[in-house]
Structure formats: C-alpha cells, structure tokens
Amino acid sequence: MLNGIHGLAQRLRSIRSRPLAIQAPIGDGISRAIHESSMPATVLFVPPQQPLTGLRWLRTVLRNPIEAWPAEIYREPIFTSRFAGRDVVFVMAPDLVRDVLVTASDSFDKGDLTRRALRPVLGEALLTAEGDHWRWQRRAAAPTFRPDAMAPYFPAVQAAIDRRLAQWSAMPDGAIVDVAHEMMRTTFDAILDAMLSGRESMDADRVERAITDYLGSVAWITVVAMLGLPEWMPFPGRIRTEIARRFLKRSAREAAERARNSPVQSNLIASLGKTADAGTGRTMDNAELADNFLTFMTAGHETTALALTWTWYLLAQHPDTEQRVLAEVRQCTGGRPLAYEDLGALVYTRRVIEESMRLFPPAPVIVRRALTDARIGPCLVPKGTDVYVPVYAIHRHAQLWNDPNGFDPDRFAPEHGPARPRYAYLPFGAGPRICIGSSFAMMEAAAMLASLITRYQLSLDPDYKPRMAVRVTLRPARGLMMHLRKRRSGNV
C-alpha cells in the first residue's frame, strides 16, 4: 500500500500537461473564442487557459473532469495533451468523430477507464462488452428497443408520472425540492415498471442509494486508471463502493430471474430473455440477463433523469420558452391527460429536450483506446492511446454552432438540420454502439416534461447556478434546488 501511495505522489508531481494543437479546417468558422465575460446561465465554468498540474489537476478531476479539459478543444478540430507520461487525443471535428466511432470503430475499444469503472458492476453487458460478445447481444436486444415497440411501455411511464404528481400534491406551495432527485426517482420508477412489470419486487430506495454510492466512486477509479496505478489502490469510499456493487449484482440477478419466470411476460426483461440472436440462435443466460438488466436500470434512468433535470434548469431561466412548451402541450391535449398518441405532436417540446442535451449532455464524453496504430485525420495515434470524443465540448464548439453557449431550441427545427454536420450532435453517441435505448429515453423524457409542466412550475432563486459533477453522467454536484408551485389558471 505504501508503494502505491508513493507512486501516486510521483505521478502527481510528473503531471505537466504539454498541449500539442494540430490545425485542420472543420468549418467556415463562426467564432474562435469562448467568451469568458458576462457568462450566461448555460455556462457554469470557464475552461483553463493553461494546463492544470499536480494537486490542482487532481482536485479538479475528482470534482468534475470536464473542468480540466483544455480550452483549445472548444475551437480546434483535434488536440493532443500529454500528462503523466501518456498522450490523450481529443477528437472534435465531425468527420474525425465519424472515423473513430463509425468508419474505423473496430480499431478502438472502450479501454481501461471503462473496464475499471463499469465492468465490476455491469459485467459483460451491452455497455461494457467488446467484440463478438457485444455484437450478438446487440443483435438480440435490438428488436426490443425498436422505435415502433415503445407503446407497450408507456403505461409504466405514465404510472411513474402519476406517483410523482401525487407526491408533489402533498407538498406545500413553494416547497424547495431537489429536482435532480425528483427526476431520478421518477425515471427509476418508470424503468422498474417497464422492465419488471412492477416495482414492488425490488427495494427501490435501497437500489437507488446503491447506484449513487457506486457511481460516487467513479471519479477516484478514473484518476487511479489515468495515473496508471494498480487496481487495488485504496481510495476514499472503496469499502462502501464494494458493498454497493455486491448488493446491486445480487438484486439484479434475483430480479432478472423473477422477471424471466413470471407469468406476466409484458416486460423488457422477459422480452430480452426470449429474443434470440438471428445469426446464432443464442439467447441470454441468467447472468447475461442480470448484467443487462442492471445496465438498463442504471443507464436508462440516470440519463433521462439528468436530461430532464437540466431542462427544468434551462426553462426556469427562459420563461418565454417555458410558455411555448405549455401552449403546445395544452393545445395537443386540450387539458386531458397525455396519451401515447400525443407524443408525435410535441414537436417544440422535443426540441427543448434536444437543446438541453446539447448544452448539458447526460453522457458528456465517449472514451476509446486505439487497438492498433491508427490515423485520425492528420494525427498518427499509437496503439494503446486513449482517444476522447468530448461530447460536452463538441456541443459547444465555436466552429460548429452559432452562439454555442446560447439556449435556442429552434436550432433543432427541421430547416436547420441539413446544415448541421451529422456528428456534431451526439447525445446518444454514434455508430454501431449508439445508445440502444434512445427511443425509450426520448419517449419517457417528452412524456414526463409535458405531463409535469402543465401542473407545476419550477423556479430558481435569483442568480443561482449549480456546480457540475461527472460521475459517468453529467449531474448537478449538490442537486438542483428549485421552488415547486402548483399552476393555476393563467399561471404560465
């Protein structure tokens, strides 16, 4: 252990980030500067103009790794930074992103960071598996998540919305709520109902706490991996993390077995368990089913909840946009409860969610590792190099977006689509490993926002700005505290 601690100190002293910008044109150039003065509500930190070193780097990465990213990645097409004796390549240009995630995707895997952070709890499921083992699972699961297969799961989403409305109705007007927690619990209820045909079979509160405990360790796991330290390296909270991991694995295994053997087969887990890979005829065994259940439960509720959380934050800052959403929902439903058939008419509501995920993407970075020597545009990337697709930075890139830090849902209007490079917007990733649950996520997010916003208004204290934290997903560091008020006639 002492040798490990000594190694950590040595690594921290060695961090002297040496940035190497590689120039290449990626657009007509709108602005090459990130404006630091009079920051809007959408900007929660200023990227460092000089590389971070030593303990300052460590503190920043533990709090929010995005804040340690160099300012150059918000305006350059590709950028290499070297620290602790290792190169990291940031890829921002859409055509180069396509090369990494699509054209040459077989030349990259998810690398050591993903393996260390997620595989201990998620096993060899869709999010973490590689190669042929990933391919057959993806083929087997794809029919369950087709866009036209979402209707049977809408009642689970509606039931979760009804529970949230019932709980909010018991609160005093103006009550302060943590919107991040409220959305997490709502989407968690929905995913459990959809996957298990009933949330009663699991201790939802304990599972939610265990997920939070495990993800809370990811920052330390990431730092240990980035510094090339051994996996046994102790870090704060490691025992709590292991307790959470064991509980989640056991709960997932028991829940998956119950769902597979349940007489009620109208749930996602039963569907996954019955679906065979068209190429091999193989179906998931209980261990694979449990790992994928835990993957969908964790990733499925976290990402949607955070998309909604940041949407509430942005709407509170932009009352005109909030009013447009209200008007659209009311026109669509005429005051009745939202139906699945209404979702297609919520065009502007969907744009608001899409713009929220541009500014605050729930999955803010995609990490890959080169399996062989590879060329990314003008850059030769040696085998073993970590390659970052920094989604957060791409979504705010000065050469890819007009007013990149501005909140403008109409940028997703159909007439603007052709001018936007395909790989400039990556809320669900891209290529063969694009998020398989994106249709469910968008259905769930639109339904929840539309149903809740017509009944309640969420507002912020003046000048309030949350801090961001990355725990695999992009979340408010200490929650998002907002005032909850019931809407009355004329209250828009």
N, C-alpha and C positions, 0 to 999 in steps of 0.2 A: 504493500500500500504506500509506504514512504517513497519507493521508487516511482510510483505513479504520480504522486503529488509533486515530486521533484521534476518529473517530466512535464507536468502541466506548467509549472513555473518557467521552465526552459522554453517551452513553446510560446508562452505569452510574451516572453522577452524577445522572441525571434520575430514576432509579427511586425513587419514593416512593409505594409502593402505598397507594391510598386506597380502603379497602373500603366497599362500599355494600350492606348486608344488606337484602333485600326479604322481608318476612314474609308467609307464607301457610301455612295449616294443611295438613299432609300426613298426619296420622295421629292416633291418640289420645294419643301422647306417652308414651314409656316412661321416658326419662331424657334430659335436655338437656345433660348434662355428659360429657365424656370424662375419665375418672378418670386422673390422672397418677401417683398414688402406687401403690406395690406393683404395678407393671406385670407382667402375666402374660407367659409366653414368646411369646405371639402378638403382643405389642406391641413393636416394635423401634425406635420413635422417638416423640417427643411433638410434635404439630403446633405450629407457632409461634403464640403468643397475640397477637403484634404482627407487622405486615407486615415482611418482610425487605427490606433496602435495599442498594444498591451492591454492593461486593465480597462481602459475606456472601450476598446473593442469588445472585450468580454461582457462588460455591463450592458452594452447596447444590444449585443446579440441575444443575451439572456432575456432582455426586456422585449425587444422587437427587432429581429434580424433585418427587416426592411430598412430600418433607420441607419444601418451600417452600409447599405449599398451605396456605391459611389454616384455622385451627381451626374456623371457622364452617361449613365445608362438611360437617362431620360431624354437624351438627344442624339446619341451615337447609334449606329447600326449593330455594332458588335464591340465588345470591350473585354479585355483580359486584365485580371487583377491577380497579383501574386502575394500570398501571405503564408507564413509558417511552412515555407518551402514548397508550396503547392500552387498550381495555376487553377484559377476558376474562370471559365469563359461565360460571359453574359451575352445572350443572343436576343436581339430586339427586332431586327429587320424582318418583316413578314415572310419574305421569300426564304430567308435563312431559318426562321422558325419552322417553315414547311419542311425544309431539308432535315431538321433534327427530329421532328415529330411525325413526319409522313414519309417523305421520299426515302430517307435513309434510316427509318426507325429501327430496323433490325441491327444497325450498327451501334445502338445505345441501349443500355438497360437503366433501371431506376437507381442503381448504385448503392453505395454503402450507407448513405444517410437514410434512405427509405428502409433499407433492410434493418438497420439498427433501431429506428424509431417505431416502425409499424409492424414488422413481421412478428415480433414476440407476442403481440396480442391478436393480430389478424391472420396469422399463419400464411398459408399459400392460397389466399383467396384472390378474387379478381383484381383488387387494388395492388397487391404485392407480388403475385406470381409472375413468372417470366417464361418466355419461350413457349413450347408446345403445351405445357401445363396451363398457361394462361389462355392460349388460343382455344382449347377445347371448352374451357369454362365459359369463355366469352360467347362462343357459338351456342352453347347450351342455354345460356341465360338470355340471349338476345330476344327470343320471341316473347318472353315475359314482360319486357320493357319497351315493346313497340309503342309508338305514339298512339296507335288506334286501340291499344289494350289497356288504357288508363281508366276508362269509365267505371269498371267494377271496383276500383279503389277510391273513388270519390266519396262514397258514404263514410269511409274511415276518416277522410279529411274533414268532412262536414261534422262528424261526431266530435272531433278534436276542437273544432271551432266553437261548437255549442258548449263544450265544457269550459272553454276559456271565457266565453261571454257570460256564462253562469257565475264564474268566479269573479269576474270584473263587476258584475251587477251587485255583488255583495260588498264591494269596497266603497268607501265614502267618496263623494265627488272631489276631484283634485288630489286623490291619493297619489303618492310617489311610488312608482313601480320600476323595477329593473327590467326594461324591455327585452334585453338580451335573454334573461332568464325566462321571461314570459313566452318569448318566441321559441326558445329551446324546448320548453315543456310542451308547447302546443304541437310543434312538429314531431317531438318524441312520441306523444300520444298517437299522432296520426300514423307514424311509421310502424308502431307496435300493432295498432289495429289492422293496418294493411297487411303486415307480414304474418301476424299470428291469428287473425280473426278474433281479436280480443286482447286487451292489455292486462286483463286480470291475472293471467298466468305468470306474470313477472312482477317483481318488486321494482316498479318504475323509478321510485325515488332513489333507491339504492343503486340501481344500474346507472342512472344519470350521474350520481355522485362519483361512481367508479370511473366512468368515462372522463369526467372532469379531472379526477385525481391522476389518471394515466396520462392524459394529454398535457397536464401541468408539468410533466417531467420531460416533455419532448425537447424543450429548449436546452436543457442540460445534456440530453442524449446527443443532440445535434452538435453542441460545442465539443463534446468529447470525440465525436466522429471527425469533425472538421480539423481538430488538432492531431488526429492520428493516434489517439490514446487507446489503450485496450478497453474492451467492452466491460470488463469487471470493475473499471474505475468507479469508486464511490462518488456520489453526488447528493446534494440535499434532497430528501424526499424519496430516495430509492426504495426503501422498505415499503412505504405507502404505495409506491408505483407497482411493486411486485404483488402486494395484496390485491390491488385493484385489478391487475392483469389476471390473476388466478380466478377471482370472482367472476370477471367478465367471460372468461373462457368456459367456466363451469356453467354459468347461466345460459350462455349461447348454446352449448351442447344440449342442455336439458330442454330448452325452448324449441330448438330445431327438431329434436326427436318427438316432442309432443305434437308439434305442428304437422310433421310428416305423417304421424299415425292418427291424427284427428279425423273424426268422421266429417267434419266441416273442411272441405278442400278448396274453398274460395279465397285462399290467401297466397301471398307471394312465395312463402317458403314451400308450401305444398306444390305450387306450380313449378318452382325451381327443382324440387325433388323428383318430379315426374318427367321433366323435359330431358330428352336425350340429345346428345351431340349428333347432328345429322351425319357427320363424317365417320364417327366411330361407333355410334350407338351407346356410348358410355353415359351414365348418369352419376350425379354427385352422391358420394357416400355420406354417412352422417357427419364425419369430421369436416369434409369439404362444405357440406351444407351449413354446419355451425359456423365455420370461418366466414362464409359469405353472408350469413345472417348478421353476424357481428359487424362485418364491413358495411352492409347496407344500413343497419341500425345506427352505426356511429356516423359514417359519412353522410348518410341520407338525411338525418335530422339536423346535423351541425350546419351543413352548407346552406340549406334552405332557411333555417332559423337566422343565420347571420345575414343572408341576403335581405330578409325582412327587417332585421334589426337596423341595418344601415339605411334601408328605405325609410323607415319611420324617422330616423335622424334627419335625413335629407328633406323629407316632406315638412317637418317642423320648421326647417329653415326656408322653405319655399311655399308659402301659403297659396299662391296662385296655382301651382302645380297640384297641390292637395285638392283645391276646389275643382280642378278639371277631372281628377280621378273620381271625386264624389259625384260630379254631374254625370260622368259616363256610367258609373255603377247604377245610379238611380234611374237613369234613362233605360238601362238594359233590363233591370229587374222590376221597375215600377213599384218598388217598396216591398216586394215579396222576397223570401229567402233565395239566395243564389242557387241556381241549378247548374249541373254539369254542362248543359247545352248553352248556357250563357257565356262560358269562358271564351269562346271564339270571338265574341263581340267586345271583349275588354281589350281593345287594341291599344289605347293610350295607357291603361294600367300596366300592360305588359311592357310598354316602352319605359315606363318609370322604373320597373324592376330591372330591366336590362341596363339602364343608365346607372342605377345603383350598383349593379355588379361590375360595371366598368370602373367606377370610382373606388369601390371597395370590394374587389373580387374575393369571394369566400376562400377560394384556393389561390393564394397570391403568388405562388411560384411553382414551376414544374422543374424537377431536378432529374438530370440524366447523367450517365457516365459512359464515356467512349469505350467500346469493347475492343476496338482496333484503332490504329492511326486513321484519322478521318479529316476531311477538309470541309470546313464550314465557310462558304464564301471565300474570302482571301486568307482565311486563317487555317493553318495546319494544326490540328488538335491531336496530341499524342494519346495513345492508348492509356486508359485509366484517368483521364482528365474529367473533372466534374464540369458539366455544362448546365447553366441555369437559364431557363426561359422565365424571366422575371415578369410575370403577368401584370402585377401591380404597376410596374414601370412602363410596360408596353401600353397599357390602357391610359397612361398619362403622358405618352411620348410626344414631344414637341413637334416632331415631323410627321406624325400620324393623325393627329387630332387638332381641329380648330378649338381654341380655348380649352386645352386639355384638362385643366382643373375646374372648369365650369360644369354646372349641373344643367343639362339640356336634354330631356327625354326625346325631343323631336329629332335629335341626330339619328335616332333609330327609325324614323319614318321611312317608308318604302323608297321614296325618291332619293334618299341619301345612300341606300345600300350599295348600288353599283360602284360608287366612288370609294368605298371603304375596302382596303385590302382584306382578303379572307382571313388572314392570320394576324390581324391587328386586334381582334377581339376574341378572347379565349376564356370566358367564364367557366366553361366545362372542359377545357383542354382542346385537343385536336388530334386528328389521325386515328389509327386503329385503337388507341387507348382513350378516346374521348369518353367522357362520363356516360356510362350506360343508363343512368337514372335521370338524365337531363329532362326528359319529357315529364316524368313524375314530379320532379322538382319545380318545373315551371307551372304545372297544373296546380300543385299544392300552394306555391307562393301567391299566384294570382287569386286563387280562391280565398286564402286567408286574408290577404290585404283587402280585397273587395268586401268581404263579409265583416271584418272588424272595423274598417274605416267609416262605414255608414252608421255605426252605432257609437263609436268612441273617437275622441280626439286626443292625440298625444302631443304634449308641448314640452319645450325645454326651458330651463332657466336662462335668462339673458346672458350672452357671452359664454355659455357653457360649451366646452369642447372636450370630448373624451380622448383618452390616450389609446393607441392601438397596441395590440399584442398578437404575435403569431404563435399559435400552438397547433401547428399543421394548418389550421384555418385562421382567418383574419377576424379578430374579435375585439370589442372594446375591453381594455385592460382590466377595468374595475366595474364592468357592466355599463349600462346606459340608463341613467336615472331620468325618468320623464314623468310629467303630471298627466294623470288619466282623468278625463272628463267625459261624461255622457253627452252625446249630441242631442240637442233639442231642435224643434222646428226653427229653421232659418240659421242654425249654427253651422257655418261652413268654415 
